[in-house]
């Protein structure tokens, strides 16, 4: 038997209510007060500052963003409620009230997300999210039920016809000078009637405030004398084309010069009024965009400064790591020589009978261990500095973007590591790989690092099986590199792409930069890399790369507009 919409809605709400009851009942309680205490208890949960490696800036970005979202979500219901009070005839009030409740609950969850940095009340947050889910589903159900009535509203064509009818009425009303003057006087933006010669015929109060002149002063002026000299020719050219009938009107960004000499940035819209085919006058509408221009200029400046600081930081890292290697090379060289000299000295002294047991222990055990420790750590530091140099160079590397034959590329990469794969007896399975766009060298480096990781972190209990497959997702290709190796514990998965982070530094050699470089390469190519892994079972690395060149072109254009470095990308 088919169910009605009300029956489906009731069942949905009933199920969500049961989930809420299960959530609350999962908390061990004896009394309502105990339930309340347990609900707000933070036992077993650390403050979010203690979860992961938060920088102060990173944490406060989350906190302030959640607070800002909460504030906005709190403001929206008050606006809706005020609207309902002012317009009691508003239809679907129940739906509006549900929206108010839904938005307020969403805001509350964001506020709790910010508070959890100090007050980890995850139980209470979970309850609030569950309540939000219930209200959300109820809102969706009400919204679906309201769709039929909304569909009955006038169509776009009907609205367009109504707009055209009203526009025609407004043109007729414009013939009445008194009504037109009233509309002009109270307009929220600058408006003026301008003669064919450019003289102001009628101006409103807003335009007078914008330009700093009285109405009488403006009526003695023409727009040519108030226009910035650099914008005048473009304005006059559009004016001539309008008079010639090539265009009906025009819009342009234009600067005016106020009476006090200050510059006003505005958006100008001009329409020519004709009567019986003959031009009569212009109607000009002027919107002040000075504040918006200042904000845009400030944004561009901040983006430029950020790009410059990024370049400075890359240069500092490069110089520091490069210069640190010079004394390190000397340490490695002299420690090697010292080790050789110590060995010769050891041989000669041990032949002597004048050494006691303690001296012999120092010569035979302690000194070789200390020299080996110095040499090993110096070589380790040298490897880290070389990795840091590679990482910093990638920030200044010019990407050569081209279409990449991934079947060919992976074939070449697997051929290059065939010795290592054969040595561990690995089995390799490769599916059909769609092409993508990117830098062939760096995409090759990305997949080489993933294959090397699979070999390094293979399980000693089973034969390594390496699988590479792909699928398309919109404008991207998703490549998956899977292995049946050691796997990664979930608590470490968020950190594996961090610089210098290594899972088993005592068991596997490396500089801790392989996956960091993979992440940087993917992001520079407008892609992404992620992982899902199960400890003791294996790992799946997912690499998303664009299959549409325009995606990378947009990034290249954005970087070029935001900085003076235009050579980060080249295209074949």
NORSUL-V678804 format. One record per pair of residues at least 12 apart in sequence whose C-alpha atoms are under 6 Angstrom apart, sorted by the first residue. I is the first residue (numbers start at 0). J is the second residue. D is the distance in Angstrom with one decimal. If there is no record, write none. Layout:
i->I j->J d->D
i->I j->J d->D
This chain:
i->15 j->133 d->5.8
i->38 j->122 d->5.6
i->38 j->123 d->5.4
i->39 j->120 d->5.7
i->39 j->123 d->5.7
i->41 j->119 d->5.4
i->41 j->120 d->5.0
i->46 j->116 d->5.2
i->46 j->117 d->5.3
i->46 j->119 d->5.2
i->47 j->115 d->6.0
i->47 j->116 d->4.3
i->48 j->116 d->5.4
i->62 j->113 d->4.7
i->65 j->109 d->5.0
i->65 j->113 d->5.8
i->66 j->110 d->5.7
i->69 j->106 d->4.2
i->69 j->109 d->5.7
i->69 j->110 d->5.7
i->72 j->102 d->5.8
i->72 j->103 d->6.0
i->72 j->106 d->5.0
i->73 j->103 d->5.8
i->76 j->99 d->4.8
i->97 j->138 d->5.7
i->101 j->134 d->5.8
i->101 j->135 d->5.9
i->104 j->131 d->5.6
i->183 j->203 d->5.4
i->184 j->203 d->4.8
i->184 j->204 d->6.0
i->188 j->205 d->5.9
i->188 j->286 d->5.5
i->189 j->205 d->4.9
i->189 j->206 d->4.0
i->189 j->284 d->5.7
i->189 j->285 d->4.7
i->190 j->202 d->6.0
i->190 j->203 d->5.8
i->190 j->283 d->5.6
i->190 j->284 d->4.6
i->191 j->282 d->5.9
i->191 j->283 d->5.2
i->192 j->281 d->5.7
i->192 j->282 d->4.9
i->193 j->280 d->5.8
i->193 j->281 d->5.0
i->194 j->280 d->4.9
i->195 j->280 d->5.6
i->197 j->221 d->5.2
i->197 j->222 d->5.8
i->198 j->221 d->4.2
i->199 j->218 d->5.1
i->199 j->221 d->5.8
i->210 j->257 d->4.6
i->211 j->257 d->5.8
i->211 j->258 d->5.4
i->225 j->255 d->5.6
i->225 j->256 d->5.3
i->226 j->255 d->4.6
i->227 j->254 d->5.5
i->227 j->255 d->5.4
i->248 j->269 d->5.4
i->248 j->270 d->4.5
i->249 j->268 d->5.9
i->249 j->269 d->5.4
i->250 j->267 d->5.4
i->250 j->268 d->4.3
i->251 j->266 d->5.9
i->251 j->267 d->5.4
i->252 j->265 d->5.9
i->252 j->266 d->4.6
i->253 j->265 d->5.4
i->263 j->289 d->6.0
i->264 j->288 d->5.5
i->264 j->289 d->4.7
i->265 j->286 d->5.3
i->265 j->287 d->4.5
i->265 j->288 d->5.0
i->266 j->285 d->5.7
i->266 j->286 d->5.1
i->267 j->284 d->5.9
i->267 j->285 d->4.8
i->268 j->283 d->5.7
i->268 j->284 d->5.2
i->269 j->282 d->5.7
i->269 j->283 d->4.6
i->270 j->282 d->5.3
i->302 j->561 d->5.8
i->303 j->561 d->5.4
i->303 j->562 d->5.3
i->306 j->562 d->6.0
i->313 j->391 d->5.6
i->317 j->388 d->5.8
i->317 j->391 d->5.8
i->320 j->384 d->5.5
i->345 j->362 d->6.0
i->383 j->510 d->5.5
i->397 j->567 d->4.4
i->397 j->568 d->5.3
i->398 j->438 d->5.7
i->398 j->568 d->4.7
i->399 j->438 d->5.1
i->399 j->569 d->4.9
i->399 j->570 d->5.7
i->400 j->437 d->4.7
i->400 j->438 d->4.9
i->400 j->570 d->4.7
i->401 j->436 d->5.5
i->401 j->437 d->5.7
i->401 j->571 d->5.3
i->402 j->435 d->5.7
i->402 j->436 d->4.5
i->403 j->434 d->5.5
i->403 j->435 d->5.5
i->403 j->436 d->5.8
i->404 j->434 d->5.1
i->405 j->432 d->5.8
i->405 j->434 d->5.4
i->406 j->432 d->5.5
i->425 j->463 d->4.7
i->425 j->464 d->5.8
i->426 j->464 d->4.8
i->427 j->464 d->6.0
i->427 j->465 d->4.8
i->427 j->466 d->5.9
i->428 j->466 d->4.7
i->429 j->466 d->5.8
i->429 j->467 d->4.8
i->430 j->468 d->4.9
i->432 j->469 d->5.5
i->435 j->545 d->5.8
i->435 j->546 d->4.3
i->436 j->545 d->5.8
i->436 j->546 d->5.4
i->436 j->548 d->6.0
i->445 j->517 d->5.0
i->448 j->513 d->5.9
i->456 j->484 d->6.0
i->456 j->485 d->6.0
i->457 j->484 d->4.1
i->457 j->485 d->5.7
i->458 j->484 d->4.6
i->458 j->485 d->5.0
i->464 j->482 d->5.7
i->464 j->483 d->5.9
i->465 j->481 d->5.8
i->465 j->482 d->4.8
i->466 j->480 d->5.8
i->466 j->481 d->5.0
i->467 j->479 d->5.7
i->467 j->480 d->4.7
i->474 j->545 d->6.0
i->474 j->546 d->5.7
i->474 j->547 d->6.0
i->475 j->544 d->5.5
i->475 j->545 d->4.3
i->475 j->546 d->5.2
i->476 j->543 d->5.6
i->476 j->544 d->5.5
i->477 j->542 d->5.6
i->477 j->543 d->4.5
i->478 j->541 d->5.7
i->478 j->542 d->5.0
i->479 j->540 d->5.5
i->479 j->541 d->4.5
i->480 j->539 d->5.7
i->480 j->540 d->5.2
i->481 j->538 d->5.7
i->481 j->539 d->4.3
i->482 j->537 d->5.4
i->482 j->538 d->5.6
i->483 j->536 d->5.7
i->483 j->537 d->4.0
i->484 j->537 d->4.6
i->485 j->535 d->4.9
i->485 j->537 d->5.6
i->486 j->532 d->5.6
i->486 j->533 d->5.2
i->486 j->534 d->4.2
i->486 j->535 d->5.2
i->486 j->536 d->5.6
i->486 j->537 d->4.1
i->486 j->538 d->5.2
i->487 j->532 d->5.7
i->487 j->533 d->5.9
i->487 j->534 d->4.7
i->488 j->534 d->5.1
i->496 j->514 d->5.2
i->496 j->515 d->4.7
i->497 j->515 d->5.6
i->498 j->512 d->5.6
i->498 j->515 d->5.4
i->499 j->511 d->3.9
i->499 j->512 d->5.4
i->526 j->543 d->5.1
i->526 j->544 d->4.7
i->527 j->542 d->5.8
i->527 j->543 d->5.1
i->528 j->541 d->5.5
i->528 j->542 d->4.5
i->529 j->541 d->5.2
